[in-house]
C-alpha cells in the first residue's frame, strides 16, 4: 500500500514530497521492478531520499539480487553524495543489509495476523485476560460504534489524536494529513470510533489494500482503557476483514524499546518479525530520543496549550519523515 499512487499523492498534497521511481525495465516493456522514494527537502533535518515517508515498511519491489544491486548503485550515483544528506530504505527483508554500502540505522518489530483461520480460532488465540476478557467486557459496555470518512467523524478522531499525543508529550499529525488520506484512498480507508456517554473514547484508522487490512493509526481517551475500548475496535476491524475474505491484518511497526506495545500486539496471536531501516551513507546521524534537546522539547510540548501543539504538528511533521 505504501508504494501506491494514492499514498504518494497524499504525501505530496500534505508535505510537498516529490516521488521518484527507479527501475531496470526498459521503455515500452512491462514494469518488472521498482525502487520508490520521495525527496524530502528540509532546512531543519536536511535533504534526503526516503522510501517512503511515514510508511511502516516499503520494501523495494525487486525479485533478483542482481536487479536490487543495480538499483541501489544507481540511486547512490544519481542522488547520493553532496546532493542529499542520506538515503533511507524501510525494508521488511533482512538480506538488503550491507548491500551497496547501505547499513542498518534502526530496527522495529512488525506484527501481522494471519486471518485464514476461522473467527472462532482467532478468538481462542487471544490472550485470555489482556485481550479476550477486555473484549468481552467492552461488548457489555454502553459503547456506541460509528465508522466512515465524514468530516464529523474525522474531527472526533482528531480530538482523540490530540489527546493521545499530549499524553505522549508530542504534537499530533496535521489534520490535513488525515483529510488528504481520506481524499486519496477513498473507500479503502475507514475511521472507526467508539463513544461512551456521548464522548469519543477510542478511534482507529484502517486501510484495505488487496488482501490485507492495515491498522495504521490508533488514538484513545485513557479513561476508557480499562473498559476494553481499543480491543473492541480492533476486533471489529478483524471481523470485517474476515467477512470480506482478507488474509492478513497488518498491525504495523513498534519500537524495539516499546515493550508494552509489542506485547499488546503479540497477545492478539500475531507473528512478529523485524523491520529494518537502512541508510547510505552508514554514518548518518540519528535522532536520539534520550538526547537533551529532545527531552526538553517533549517537556515543552507537554506544557503547551492545544492550539500550540496543533501548530507545532503542522510545522514540524514535514521535517520528520
RARANOR-V383042 format. One record per helix or strand of 2 or more residues. SS is the DSSP state (a for helix, b for strand). FROM is the first residue (numbers start at 1). TO is the last residue. If there is no record, write none. Layout:
ss:from:to
SS:FROM:TO
SS:FROM:TO
//
This chain:
ss:from:to
a:5:15
b:18:22
b:34:40
b:48:51
a:65:79
a:81:83
b:86:91
a:94:96
b:103:114
a:119:125
a:128:140
b:143:148
a:151:167
a:175:188
b:189:196
b:199:209
b:212:220
a:222:227
a:229:243
b:248:255
a:259:266
b:271:280
a:292:303
a:306:319
//
